[in-house]
Structures are given as C-alpha cells and as structure tokens.
Amino acid sequence: MPEWVGWLATLVFAASYFFREPKTLRWIQALPALLWIAYGVSIHSRPVVVSNIIVATAAVYSSFRKPGETAAAP
C-alpha cells in the first residue's frame, strides 16, 4: 500500500508544473508533500516525514502572502 501513495505524490507534484498562478501552484505542491508525509510514516522514514512537513508548511504559509509581499528582513 505505501508504494502507491509515493507514486501518487510524484504524479501530483509533476502535474504542479502545469499551473502558472503562484497561489494555486503552492496549494498543488502542498498536496504531494502531505502525501509524502503519509508515505514516510508508512515506511517509518523520519527524513521523508520531516522534510515534507517543512515543504508543506512553507507552501501553505507562502500561499497566504499578498502578491509582491516579501519576507520581513531580520
């Protein structure tokens, strides 16, 4: 079962290259990250889980930024 989740995540991520609108692209990229988290949990791989938590969080967070808004300077 876990293998098909990994393949589905790969398919959805590859499909994200067909989206041009930044907000849509980020939401589409968050979906495979969530699938890869499920895949990582099922195969007991912390690096897969942690890296995709970071990716999903960044994708969702950045989708809420206003166009032209940049990250705050330290």
N, CA, C and O atoms as a Tripos MOL2 file, in Angstrom:
@<TRIPOS>MOLECULE
protein
  296   295    74     0     0
PROTEIN
NO_CHARGES

@<TRIPOS>ATOM
      1 N           0.8000   -1.2080    0.0000 N.3       1 MET1
      2 CA          0.0000    0.0000    0.0000 C.3       1 MET1
      3 C           0.8460    1.2770    0.0000 C.2       1 MET1
      4 O           0.5180    2.2000   -0.7450 O.2       1 MET1
      5 N           1.9180    1.3780    0.7980 N.am      2 PRO2
      6 CA          2.6240    2.6550    0.8500 C.3       2 PRO2
      7 C           3.2070    3.0740   -0.5000 C.2       2 PRO2
      8 O           3.3260    4.2660   -0.7820 O.2       2 PRO2
      9 N           3.5650    2.1070   -1.3250 N.am      3 GLU3
     10 CA          4.2000    2.4610   -2.5800 C.3       3 GLU3
     11 C           3.2860    3.3030   -3.4760 C.2       3 GLU3
     12 O           3.7570    4.2440   -4.1140 O.2       3 GLU3
     13 N           2.0120    2.9870   -3.5340 N.am      4 TRP4
     14 CA          1.1090    3.7580   -4.4060 C.3       4 TRP4
     15 C           0.9510    5.1930   -3.9190 C.2       4 TRP4
     16 O           0.7180    6.0960   -4.7220 O.2       4 TRP4
     17 N           1.0750    5.4150   -2.6110 N.am      5 VAL5
     18 CA          0.9900    6.7860   -2.0780 C.3       5 VAL5
     19 C           2.1900    7.5970   -2.5700 C.2       5 VAL5
     20 O           2.0390    8.7590   -2.9460 O.2       5 VAL5
     21 N           3.3610    7.0000   -2.5680 N.am      6 GLY6
     22 CA          4.5540    7.6670   -3.0730 C.3       6 GLY6
     23 C           4.4370    7.9850   -4.5610 C.2       6 GLY6
     24 O           4.8230    9.0710   -4.9950 O.2       6 GLY6
     25 N           3.9120    7.0540   -5.3360 N.am      7 TRP7
     26 CA          3.7210    7.2950   -6.7710 C.3       7 TRP7
     27 C           2.6780    8.3700   -7.0220 C.2       7 TRP7
     28 O           2.8440    9.2010   -7.9140 O.2       7 TRP7
     29 N           1.6080    8.3600   -6.2450 N.am      8 LEU8
     30 CA          0.5750    9.3930   -6.3880 C.3       8 LEU8
     31 C           1.1530   10.7670   -6.0590 C.2       8 LEU8
     32 O           0.8770   11.7390   -6.7630 O.2       8 LEU8
     33 N           1.9470   10.8530   -5.0040 N.am      9 ALA9
     34 CA          2.5960   12.1120   -4.6340 C.3       9 ALA9
     35 C           3.4900   12.6020   -5.7690 C.2       9 ALA9
     36 O           3.5090   13.7940   -6.0770 O.2       9 ALA9
     37 N           4.2270   11.6920   -6.3870 N.am     10 THR10
     38 CA          5.0990   12.0490   -7.5070 C.3      10 THR10
     39 C           4.2770   12.5600   -8.6880 C.2      10 THR10
     40 O           4.6540   13.5470   -9.3190 O.2      10 THR10
     41 N           3.1700   11.9060   -8.9910 N.am     11 LEU11
     42 CA          2.3040   12.3150  -10.0970 C.3      11 LEU11
     43 C           1.7180   13.7090   -9.8640 C.2      11 LEU11
     44 O           1.7210   14.5460  -10.7670 O.2      11 LEU11
     45 N           1.2170   13.9570   -8.6490 N.am     12 VAL12
     46 CA          0.6200   15.2610   -8.3440 C.3      12 VAL12
     47 C           1.6940   16.3490   -8.3820 C.2      12 VAL12
     48 O           1.4480   17.4420   -8.8910 O.2      12 VAL12
     49 N           2.8710   16.0600   -7.8520 N.am     13 PHE13
     50 CA          3.9460   17.0450   -7.8880 C.3      13 PHE13
     51 C           4.3380   17.3660   -9.3280 C.2      13 PHE13
     52 O           4.5250   18.5330   -9.6700 O.2      13 PHE13
     53 N           4.4630   16.3580  -10.1630 N.am     14 ALA14
     54 CA          4.8030   16.5900  -11.5720 C.3      14 ALA14
     55 C           3.7180   17.4230  -12.2550 C.2      14 ALA14
     56 O           4.0330   18.2910  -13.0680 O.2      14 ALA14
     57 N           2.4690   17.1760  -11.9430 N.am     15 ALA15
     58 CA          1.3560   17.9270  -12.5320 C.3      15 ALA15
     59 C           1.3870   19.3980  -12.1080 C.2      15 ALA15
     60 O           0.8580   20.2570  -12.8140 O.2      15 ALA15
     61 N           1.9970   19.6870  -10.9720 N.am     16 SER16
     62 CA          2.0490   21.0700  -10.4840 C.3      16 SER16
     63 C           2.7900   21.9900  -11.4470 C.2      16 SER16
     64 O           2.5880   23.2040  -11.4150 O.2      16 SER16
     65 N           3.6370   21.4400  -12.2940 N.am     17 TYR17
     66 CA          4.3730   22.2570  -13.2550 C.3      17 TYR17
     67 C           3.4750   22.8570  -14.3370 C.2      17 TYR17
     68 O           3.9050   23.7380  -15.0800 O.2      17 TYR17
     69 N           2.2440   22.3900  -14.4270 N.am     18 PHE18
     70 CA          1.3070   22.9100  -15.4200 C.3      18 PHE18
     71 C           0.4930   24.0940  -14.8970 C.2      18 PHE18
     72 O          -0.2850   24.6860  -15.6460 O.2      18 PHE18
     73 N           0.6630   24.4400  -13.6360 N.am     19 PHE19
     74 CA         -0.0680   25.5550  -13.0440 C.3      19 PHE19
     75 C           0.8140   26.7960  -13.0340 C.2      19 PHE19
     76 O           1.9900   26.7250  -12.6790 O.2      19 PHE19
     77 N           0.2460   27.9280  -13.4220 N.am     20 ARG20
     78 CA          1.0200   29.1680  -13.5170 C.3      20 ARG20
     79 C           0.7640   30.1270  -12.3570 C.2      20 ARG20
     80 O           1.6660   30.8620  -11.9570 O.2      20 ARG20
     81 N          -0.4480   30.1300  -11.8140 N.am     21 GLU21
     82 CA         -0.7740   31.0640  -10.7360 C.3      21 GLU21
     83 C          -0.0470   30.6320   -9.4620 C.2      21 GLU21
     84 O          -0.2140   29.4990   -9.0110 O.2      21 GLU21
     85 N           0.7630   31.5270   -8.8760 N.am     22 PRO22
     86 CA          1.5740   31.1510   -7.7140 C.3      22 PRO22
     87 C           0.7820   30.5380   -6.5530 C.2      22 PRO22
     88 O           1.2110   29.5420   -5.9710 O.2      22 PRO22
     89 N          -0.3570   31.1210   -6.2180 N.am     23 LYS23
     90 CA         -1.1200   30.6000   -5.0810 C.3      23 LYS23
     91 C          -1.6140   29.1820   -5.3650 C.2      23 LYS23
     92 O          -1.5220   28.3090   -4.5020 O.2      23 LYS23
     93 N          -2.1280   28.9530   -6.5520 N.am     24 THR24
     94 CA         -2.5930   27.6180   -6.9290 C.3      24 THR24
     95 C          -1.4310   26.6330   -6.9400 C.2      24 THR24
     96 O          -1.5510   25.5080   -6.4550 O.2      24 THR24
     97 N          -0.3090   27.0680   -7.4970 N.am     25 LEU25
     98 CA          0.8790   26.2170   -7.5530 C.3      25 LEU25
     99 C           1.2960   25.7700   -6.1600 C.2      25 LEU25
    100 O           1.6170   24.6000   -5.9500 O.2      25 LEU25
    101 N           1.2910   26.6960   -5.2100 N.am     26 ARG26
    102 CA          1.7110   26.3380   -3.8470 C.3      26 ARG26
    103 C           0.7550   25.3480   -3.2010 C.2      26 ARG26
    104 O           1.1950   24.4270   -2.5130 O.2      26 ARG26
    105 N          -0.5470   25.5240   -3.4100 N.am     27 TRP27
    106 CA         -1.5150   24.5680   -2.8500 C.3      27 TRP27
    107 C          -1.3660   23.1990   -3.5120 C.2      27 TRP27
    108 O          -1.4580   22.1690   -2.8440 O.2      27 TRP27
    109 N          -1.1380   23.1910   -4.8150 N.am     28 ILE28
    110 CA         -0.9370   21.9220   -5.5150 C.3      28 ILE28
    111 C           0.3430   21.2500   -5.0100 C.2      28 ILE28
    112 O           0.3800   20.0270   -4.8750 O.2      28 ILE28
    113 N           1.3860   22.0260   -4.7300 N.am     29 GLN29
    114 CA          2.6240   21.4470   -4.2220 C.3      29 GLN29
    115 C           2.5050   21.0010   -2.7610 C.2      29 GLN29
    116 O           3.2420   20.1200   -2.3200 O.2      29 GLN29
    117 N           1.5860   21.6040   -2.0160 N.am     30 ALA30
    118 CA          1.3780   21.1670   -0.6340 C.3      30 ALA30
    119 C           0.7410   19.7800   -0.5930 C.2      30 ALA30
    120 O           1.0270   18.9870    0.3040 O.2      30 ALA30
    121 N          -0.1180   19.4930   -1.5600 N.am     31 LEU31
    122 CA         -0.8030   18.1920   -1.5760 C.3      31 LEU31
    123 C           0.1670   17.0130   -1.6720 C.2      31 LEU31
    124 O           0.0730   16.0940   -0.8580 O.2      31 LEU31
    125 N           1.0980   17.0020   -2.6370 N.am     32 PRO32
    126 CA          2.0290   15.8670   -2.6390 C.3      32 PRO32
    127 C           2.9160   15.8170   -1.3960 C.2      32 PRO32
    128 O           3.3110   14.7350   -0.9630 O.2      32 PRO32
    129 N           3.2300   16.9740   -0.8210 N.am     33 ALA33
    130 CA          4.0200   16.9620    0.4160 C.3      33 ALA33
    131 C           3.2540   16.2290    1.5130 C.2      33 ALA33
    132 O           3.8380   15.4660    2.2830 O.2      33 ALA33
    133 N           1.9450   16.4640    1.5800 N.am     34 LEU34
    134 CA          1.1230   15.7500    2.5650 C.3      34 LEU34
    135 C           1.0810   14.2540    2.2580 C.2      34 LEU34
    136 O           1.1270   13.4230    3.1660 O.2      34 LEU34
    137 N           0.9930   13.9220    0.9770 N.am     35 LEU35
    138 CA          1.0190   12.5020    0.5940 C.3      35 LEU35
    139 C           2.3620   11.8720    0.9360 C.2      35 LEU35
    140 O           2.4170   10.7330    1.4020 O.2      35 LEU35
    141 N           3.4560   12.6160    0.7040 N.am     36 TRP36
    142 CA          4.7700   12.0800    1.0540 C.3      36 TRP36
    143 C           4.9420   11.9400    2.5630 C.2      36 TRP36
    144 O           5.6850   11.0690    3.0180 O.2      36 TRP36
    145 N           4.2750   12.7750    3.3390 N.am     37 ILE37
    146 CA          4.2960   12.6050    4.7990 C.3      37 ILE37
    147 C           3.6520   11.2700    5.1510 C.2      37 ILE37
    148 O           4.1920   10.4990    5.9440 O.2      37 ILE37
    149 N           2.4850   11.0050    4.5490 N.am     38 ALA38
    150 CA          1.8010    9.7200    4.7910 C.3      38 ALA38
    151 C           2.6880    8.5550    4.3550 C.2      38 ALA38
    152 O           2.7740    7.5380    5.0430 O.2      38 ALA38
    153 N           3.3360    8.7120    3.2180 N.am     39 TYR39
    154 CA          4.2460    7.6840    2.7170 C.3      39 TYR39
    155 C           5.4090    7.4770    3.6900 C.2      39 TYR39
    156 O           5.7540    6.3420    4.0190 O.2      39 TYR39
    157 N           6.0070    8.5730    4.1470 N.am     40 GLY40
    158 CA          7.1170    8.4840    5.0900 C.3      40 GLY40
    159 C           6.7290    7.8140    6.3960 C.2      40 GLY40
    160 O           7.4990    7.0340    6.9570 O.2      40 GLY40
    161 N           5.5250    8.1230    6.8800 N.am     41 VAL41
    162 CA          5.0430    7.4780    8.1050 C.3      41 VAL41
    163 C           4.8850    5.9740    7.8700 C.2      41 VAL41
    164 O           5.2600    5.1600    8.7130 O.2      41 VAL41
    165 N           4.3250    5.6210    6.7110 N.am     42 SER42
    166 CA          4.0570    4.2020    6.4440 C.3      42 SER42
    167 C           5.3380    3.3880    6.2780 C.2      42 SER42
    168 O           5.3470    2.1910    6.5640 O.2      42 SER42
    169 N           6.4240    4.0250    5.8180 N.am     43 ILE43
    170 CA          7.6910    3.2890    5.6730 C.3      43 ILE43
    171 C           8.6480    3.5900    6.8270 C.2      43 ILE43
    172 O           9.7950    3.1430    6.8230 O.2      43 ILE43
    173 N           8.1710    4.3460    7.8090 N.am     44 HIS44
    174 CA          8.9570    4.6740    9.0090 C.3      44 HIS44
    175 C          10.2360    5.4380    8.6590 C.2      44 HIS44
    176 O          11.3210    5.0890    9.1240 O.2      44 HIS44
    177 N          10.0980    6.4850    7.8340 N.am     45 SER45
    178 CA         11.2510    7.2740    7.4250 C.3      45 SER45
    179 C          11.1180    8.7060    7.9260 C.2      45 SER45
    180 O          10.3920    9.5180    7.3510 O.2      45 SER45
    181 N          11.8310    8.9970    9.0050 N.am     46 ARG46
    182 CA         11.7880   10.3550    9.5680 C.3      46 ARG46
    183 C          12.2450   11.4300    8.5910 C.2      46 ARG46
    184 O          11.6130   12.4840    8.5260 O.2      46 ARG46
    185 N          13.3240   11.2130    7.8210 N.am     47 PRO47
    186 CA         13.7380   12.2660    6.8870 C.3      47 PRO47
    187 C          12.6470   12.6210    5.8700 C.2      47 PRO47
    188 O          12.4720   13.7940    5.5400 O.2      47 PRO47
    189 N          11.9250   11.6370    5.3800 N.am     48 VAL48
    190 CA         10.8400   11.9020    4.4280 C.3      48 VAL48
    191 C           9.7320   12.6940    5.1140 C.2      48 VAL48
    192 O           9.2060   13.6490    4.5440 O.2      48 VAL48
    193 N           9.3790   12.3040    6.3210 N.am     49 VAL49
    194 CA          8.3130   12.9900    7.0600 C.3      49 VAL49
    195 C           8.7180   14.4290    7.3810 C.2      49 VAL49
    196 O           7.9740   15.3610    7.0790 O.2      49 VAL49
    197 N           9.8720   14.6140    7.9800 N.am     50 VAL50
    198 CA         10.2980   15.9450    8.4200 C.3      50 VAL50
    199 C          10.4960   16.8840    7.2330 C.2      50 VAL50
    200 O          10.0490   18.0300    7.2780 O.2      50 VAL50
    201 N          11.1520   16.4250    6.1840 N.am     51 SER51
    202 CA         11.3880   17.3050    5.0370 C.3      51 SER51
    203 C          10.0770   17.7350    4.3910 C.2      51 SER51
    204 O           9.9620   18.8710    3.9320 O.2      51 SER51
    205 N           9.1080   16.8640    4.3500 N.am     52 ASN52
    206 CA          7.8390   17.2150    3.7200 C.3      52 ASN52
    207 C           6.9160   18.0040    4.6420 C.2      52 ASN52
    208 O           6.0230   18.7050    4.1660 O.2      52 ASN52
    209 N           7.1150   17.9020    5.9370 N.am     53 ILE53
    210 CA          6.4140   18.8170    6.8480 C.3      53 ILE53
    211 C           6.9030   20.2430    6.5820 C.2      53 ILE53
    212 O           6.1160   21.1890    6.5500 O.2      53 ILE53
    213 N           8.2010   20.3740    6.3960 N.am     54 ILE54
    214 CA          8.7740   21.6930    6.0940 C.3      54 ILE54
    215 C           8.2370   22.2170    4.7650 C.2      54 ILE54
    216 O           7.8310   23.3760    4.6740 O.2      54 ILE54
    217 N           8.2330   21.3770    3.7430 N.am     55 VAL55
    218 CA          7.7590   21.7870    2.4190 C.3      55 VAL55
    219 C           6.2810   22.1600    2.4610 C.2      55 VAL55
    220 O           5.8940   23.2010    1.9310 O.2      55 VAL55
    221 N           5.4480   21.3210    3.0860 N.am     56 ALA56
    222 CA          4.0060   21.6020    3.1540 C.3      56 ALA56
    223 C           3.7390   22.8900    3.9220 C.2      56 ALA56
    224 O           2.9030   23.6970    3.5180 O.2      56 ALA56
    225 N           4.4480   23.0810    5.0260 N.am     57 THR57
    226 CA          4.2700   24.2970    5.8240 C.3      57 THR57
    227 C           4.6630   25.5330    5.0180 C.2      57 THR57
    228 O           3.9450   26.5330    5.0300 O.2      57 THR57
    229 N           5.7880   25.4740    4.3260 N.am     58 ALA58
    230 CA          6.2350   26.6080    3.5140 C.3      58 ALA58
    231 C           5.2620   26.8900    2.3770 C.2      58 ALA58
    232 O           4.9720   28.0490    2.0830 O.2      58 ALA58
    233 N           4.7590   25.8450    1.7390 N.am     59 ALA59
    234 CA          3.8280   26.0310    0.6240 C.3      59 ALA59
    235 C           2.5290   26.6750    1.0970 C.2      59 ALA59
    236 O           2.0370   27.6100    0.4650 O.2      59 ALA59
    237 N           1.9780   26.1900    2.1870 N.am     60 VAL60
    238 CA          0.7160   26.7410    2.6930 C.3      60 VAL60
    239 C           0.9320   28.1560    3.2170 C.2      60 VAL60
    240 O           0.1480   29.0540    2.9120 O.2      60 VAL60
    241 N           1.9850   28.3620    3.9980 N.am     61 TYR61
    242 CA          2.2690   29.6920    4.5530 C.3      61 TYR61
    243 C           2.4490   30.7200    3.4350 C.2      61 TYR61
    244 O           1.8780   31.8100    3.4880 O.2      61 TYR61
    245 N           3.2440   30.3670    2.4280 N.am     62 SER62
    246 CA          3.5240   31.3250    1.3550 C.3      62 SER62
    247 C           2.3020   31.5860    0.4840 C.2      62 SER62
    248 O           2.2480   32.6100   -0.1970 O.2      62 SER62
    249 N           1.3380   30.7020    0.4890 N.am     63 SER63
    250 CA          0.1380   30.9320   -0.3190 C.3      63 SER63
    251 C          -0.7530   32.0160    0.2890 C.2      63 SER63
    252 O          -1.6430   32.5320   -0.3880 O.2      63 SER63
    253 N          -0.5290   32.3600    1.5400 N.am     64 PHE64
    254 CA         -1.3190   33.4050    2.1980 C.3      64 PHE64
    255 C          -0.6880   34.7910    2.0870 C.2      64 PHE64
    256 O          -1.3000   35.7830    2.4820 O.2      64 PHE64
    257 N           0.5310   34.8650    1.5550 N.am     65 ARG65
    258 CA          1.1720   36.1730    1.3610 C.3      65 ARG65
    259 C           0.4810   36.9230    0.2400 C.2      65 ARG65
    260 O          -0.0220   36.3280   -0.7120 O.2      65 ARG65
    261 N           0.4660   38.2150    0.3670 N.am     66 LYS66
    262 CA         -0.1050   39.0780   -0.6650 C.3      66 LYS66
    263 C           0.8730   39.1720   -1.8410 C.2      66 LYS66
    264 O           2.0840   39.0870   -1.6390 O.2      66 LYS66
    265 N           0.3620   39.3450   -3.0660 N.am     67 PRO67
    266 CA          1.2710   39.4820   -4.2100 C.3      67 PRO67
    267 C           2.2420   40.6400   -3.9990 C.2      67 PRO67
    268 O           1.8450   41.7250   -3.5750 O.2      67 PRO67
    269 N           3.5050   40.4000   -4.2950 N.am     68 GLY68
    270 CA          4.5290   41.4260   -4.1460 C.3      68 GLY68
    271 C           5.0880   41.5580   -2.7420 C.2      68 GLY68
    272 O           6.0800   42.2580   -2.5390 O.2      68 GLY68
    273 N           4.4710   40.8990   -1.7670 N.am     69 GLU69
    274 CA          4.9470   40.9640   -0.3820 C.3      69 GLU69
    275 C           6.1740   40.0780   -0.2520 C.2      69 GLU69
    276 O           6.1900   38.9570   -0.7600 O.2      69 GLU69
    277 N           7.1980   40.5750    0.4240 N.am     70 THR70
    278 CA          8.4010   39.8020    0.6540 C.3      70 THR70
    279 C           8.5070   39.4650    2.1260 C.2      70 THR70
    280 O           7.8120   40.0390    2.9630 O.2      70 THR70
    281 N           9.3810   38.5320    2.4270 N.am     71 ALA71
    282 CA          9.5940   38.1660    3.8210 C.3      71 ALA71
    283 C          10.2120   39.3370    4.5620 C.2      71 ALA71
    284 O          10.9460   40.1310    3.9750 O.2      71 ALA71
    285 N           9.9190   39.4440    5.8420 N.am     72 ALA72
    286 CA         10.4530   40.5360    6.6700 C.3      72 ALA72
    287 C          11.9540   40.3660    6.8240 C.2      72 ALA72
    288 O          12.4500   39.2510    6.9870 O.2      72 ALA72
    289 N          12.6660   41.4660    6.7720 N.am     73 ALA73
    290 CA         14.1150   41.4360    6.9640 C.3      73 ALA73
    291 C          14.4320   41.2450    8.4430 C.2      73 ALA73
    292 O          13.7210   41.7750    9.2980 O.2      73 ALA73
    293 N          15.4790   40.5020    8.7540 N.am     74 PRO74
    294 CA         15.8380   40.2810   10.1680 C.3      74 PRO74
    295 C          16.3390   41.5250   10.8470 C.2      74 PRO74
    296 O          16.6750   41.4900   12.0300 O.2      74 PRO74
@<TRIPOS>BOND
     1     1     2 1
     2     2     3 1
     3     3     4 2
     4     3     5 am
     5     5     6 1
     6     6     7 1
     7     7     8 2
     8     7     9 am
     9     9    10 1
    10    10    11 1
    11    11    12 2
    12    11    13 am
    13    13    14 1
    14    14    15 1
    15    15    16 2
    16    15    17 am
    17    17    18 1
    18    18    19 1
    19    19    20 2
    20    19    21 am
    21    21    22 1
    22    22    23 1
    23    23    24 2
    24    23    25 am
    25    25    26 1
    26    26    27 1
    27    27    28 2
    28    27    29 am
    29    29    30 1
    30    30    31 1
    31    31    32 2
    32    31    33 am
    33    33    34 1
    34    34    35 1
    35    35    36 2
    36    35    37 am
    37    37    38 1
    38    38    39 1
    39    39    40 2
    40    39    41 am
    41    41    42 1
    42    42    43 1
    43    43    44 2
    44    43    45 am
    45    45    46 1
    46    46    47 1
    47    47    48 2
    48    47    49 am
    49    49    50 1
    50    50    51 1
    51    51    52 2
    52    51    53 am
    53    53    54 1
    54    54    55 1
    55    55    56 2
    56    55    57 am
    57    57    58 1
    58    58    59 1
    59    59    60 2
    60    59    61 am
    61    61    62 1
    62    62    63 1
    63    63    64 2
    64    63    65 am
    65    65    66 1
    66    66    67 1
    67    67    68 2
    68    67    69 am
    69    69    70 1
    70    70    71 1
    71    71    72 2
    72    71    73 am
    73    73    74 1
    74    74    75 1
    75    75    76 2
    76    75    77 am
    77    77    78 1
    78    78    79 1
    79    79    80 2
    80    79    81 am
    81    81    82 1
    82    82    83 1
    83    83    84 2
    84    83    85 am
    85    85    86 1
    86    86    87 1
    87    87    88 2
    88    87    89 am
    89    89    90 1
    90    90    91 1
    91    91    92 2
    92    91    93 am
    93    93    94 1
    94    94    95 1
    95    95    96 2
    96    95    97 am
    97    97    98 1
    98    98    99 1
    99    99   100 2
   100    99   101 am
   101   101   102 1
   102   102   103 1
   103   103   104 2
   104   103   105 am
   105   105   106 1
   106   106   107 1
   107   107   108 2
   108   107   109 am
   109   109   110 1
   110   110   111 1
   111   111   112 2
   112   111   113 am
   113   113   114 1
   114   114   115 1
   115   115   116 2
   116   115   117 am
   117   117   118 1
   118   118   119 1
   119   119   120 2
   120   119   121 am
   121   121   122 1
   122   122   123 1
   123   123   124 2
   124   123   125 am
   125   125   126 1
   126   126   127 1
   127   127   128 2
   128   127   129 am
   129   129   130 1
   130   130   131 1
   131   131   132 2
   132   131   133 am
   133   133   134 1
   134   134   135 1
   135   135   136 2
   136   135   137 am
   137   137   138 1
   138   138   139 1
   139   139   140 2
   140   139   141 am
   141   141   142 1
   142   142   143 1
   143   143   144 2
   144   143   145 am
   145   145   146 1
   146   146   147 1
   147   147   148 2
   148   147   149 am
   149   149   150 1
   150   150   151 1
   151   151   152 2
   152   151   153 am
   153   153   154 1
   154   154   155 1
   155   155   156 2
   156   155   157 am
   157   157   158 1
   158   158   159 1
   159   159   160 2
   160   159   161 am
   161   161   162 1
   162   162   163 1
   163   163   164 2
   164   163   165 am
   165   165   166 1
   166   166   167 1
   167   167   168 2
   168   167   169 am
   169   169   170 1
   170   170   171 1
   171   171   172 2
   172   171   173 am
   173   173   174 1
   174   174   175 1
   175   175   176 2
   176   175   177 am
   177   177   178 1
   178   178   179 1
   179   179   180 2
   180   179   181 am
   181   181   182 1
   182   182   183 1
   183   183   184 2
   184   183   185 am
   185   185   186 1
   186   186   187 1
   187   187   188 2
   188   187   189 am
   189   189   190 1
   190   190   191 1
   191   191   192 2
   192   191   193 am
   193   193   194 1
   194   194   195 1
   195   195   196 2
   196   195   197 am
   197   197   198 1
   198   198   199 1
   199   199   200 2
   200   199   201 am
   201   201   202 1
   202   202   203 1
   203   203   204 2
   204   203   205 am
   205   205   206 1
   206   206   207 1
   207   207   208 2
   208   207   209 am
   209   209   210 1
   210   210   211 1
   211   211   212 2
   212   211   213 am
   213   213   214 1
   214   214   215 1
   215   215   216 2
   216   215   217 am
   217   217   218 1
   218   218   219 1
   219   219   220 2
   220   219   221 am
   221   221   222 1
   222   222   223 1
   223   223   224 2
   224   223   225 am
   225   225   226 1
   226   226   227 1
   227   227   228 2
   228   227   229 am
   229   229   230 1
   230   230   231 1
   231   231   232 2
   232   231   233 am
   233   233   234 1
   234   234   235 1
   235   235   236 2
   236   235   237 am
   237   237   238 1
   238   238   239 1
   239   239   240 2
   240   239   241 am
   241   241   242 1
   242   242   243 1
   243   243   244 2
   244   243   245 am
   245   245   246 1
   246   246   247 1
   247   247   248 2
   248   247   249 am
   249   249   250 1
   250   250   251 1
   251   251   252 2
   252   251   253 am
   253   253   254 1
   254   254   255 1
   255   255   256 2
   256   255   257 am
   257   257   258 1
   258   258   259 1
   259   259   260 2
   260   259   261 am
   261   261   262 1
   262   262   263 1
   263   263   264 2
   264   263   265 am
   265   265   266 1
   266   266   267 1
   267   267   268 2
   268   267   269 am
   269   269   270 1
   270   270   271 1
   271   271   272 2
   272   271   273 am
   273   273   274 1
   274   274   275 1
   275   275   276 2
   276   275   277 am
   277   277   278 1
   278   278   279 1
   279   279   280 2
   280   279   281 am
   281   281   282 1
   282   282   283 1
   283   283   284 2
   284   283   285 am
   285   285   286 1
   286   286   287 1
   287   287   288 2
   288   287   289 am
   289   289   290 1
   290   290   291 1
   291   291   292 2
   292   291   293 am
   293   293   294 1
   294   294   295 1
   295   295   296 2
@<TRIPOS>SUBSTRUCTURE
     1 MET1         2 RESIDUE 1 A MET
     2 PRO2         6 RESIDUE 1 A PRO
     3 GLU3        10 RESIDUE 1 A GLU
     4 TRP4        14 RESIDUE 1 A TRP
     5 VAL5        18 RESIDUE 1 A VAL
     6 GLY6        22 RESIDUE 1 A GLY
     7 TRP7        26 RESIDUE 1 A TRP
     8 LEU8        30 RESIDUE 1 A LEU
     9 ALA9        34 RESIDUE 1 A ALA
    10 THR10       38 RESIDUE 1 A THR
    11 LEU11       42 RESIDUE 1 A LEU
    12 VAL12       46 RESIDUE 1 A VAL
    13 PHE13       50 RESIDUE 1 A PHE
    14 ALA14       54 RESIDUE 1 A ALA
    15 ALA15       58 RESIDUE 1 A ALA
    16 SER16       62 RESIDUE 1 A SER
    17 TYR17       66 RESIDUE 1 A TYR
    18 PHE18       70 RESIDUE 1 A PHE
    19 PHE19       74 RESIDUE 1 A PHE
    20 ARG20       78 RESIDUE 1 A ARG
    21 GLU21       82 RESIDUE 1 A GLU
    22 PRO22       86 RESIDUE 1 A PRO
    23 LYS23       90 RESIDUE 1 A LYS
    24 THR24       94 RESIDUE 1 A THR
    25 LEU25       98 RESIDUE 1 A LEU
    26 ARG26      102 RESIDUE 1 A ARG
    27 TRP27      106 RESIDUE 1 A TRP
    28 ILE28      110 RESIDUE 1 A ILE
    29 GLN29      114 RESIDUE 1 A GLN
    30 ALA30      118 RESIDUE 1 A ALA
    31 LEU31      122 RESIDUE 1 A LEU
    32 PRO32      126 RESIDUE 1 A PRO
    33 ALA33      130 RESIDUE 1 A ALA
    34 LEU34      134 RESIDUE 1 A LEU
    35 LEU35      138 RESIDUE 1 A LEU
    36 TRP36      142 RESIDUE 1 A TRP
    37 ILE37      146 RESIDUE 1 A ILE
    38 ALA38      150 RESIDUE 1 A ALA
    39 TYR39      154 RESIDUE 1 A TYR
    40 GLY40      158 RESIDUE 1 A GLY
    41 VAL41      162 RESIDUE 1 A VAL
    42 SER42      166 RESIDUE 1 A SER
    43 ILE43      170 RESIDUE 1 A ILE
    44 HIS44      174 RESIDUE 1 A HIS
    45 SER45      178 RESIDUE 1 A SER
    46 ARG46      182 RESIDUE 1 A ARG
    47 PRO47      186 RESIDUE 1 A PRO
    48 VAL48      190 RESIDUE 1 A VAL
    49 VAL49      194 RESIDUE 1 A VAL
    50 VAL50      198 RESIDUE 1 A VAL
    51 SER51      202 RESIDUE 1 A SER
    52 ASN52      206 RESIDUE 1 A ASN
    53 ILE53      210 RESIDUE 1 A ILE
    54 ILE54      214 RESIDUE 1 A ILE
    55 VAL55      218 RESIDUE 1 A VAL
    56 ALA56      222 RESIDUE 1 A ALA
    57 THR57      226 RESIDUE 1 A THR
    58 ALA58      230 RESIDUE 1 A ALA
    59 ALA59      234 RESIDUE 1 A ALA
    60 VAL60      238 RESIDUE 1 A VAL
    61 TYR61      242 RESIDUE 1 A TYR
    62 SER62      246 RESIDUE 1 A SER
    63 SER63      250 RESIDUE 1 A SER
    64 PHE64      254 RESIDUE 1 A PHE
    65 ARG65      258 RESIDUE 1 A ARG
    66 LYS66      262 RESIDUE 1 A LYS
    67 PRO67      266 RESIDUE 1 A PRO
    68 GLY68      270 RESIDUE 1 A GLY
    69 GLU69      274 RESIDUE 1 A GLU
    70 THR70      278 RESIDUE 1 A THR
    71 ALA71      282 RESIDUE 1 A ALA
    72 ALA72      286 RESIDUE 1 A ALA
    73 ALA73      290 RESIDUE 1 A ALA
    74 PRO74      294 RESIDUE 1 A PRO
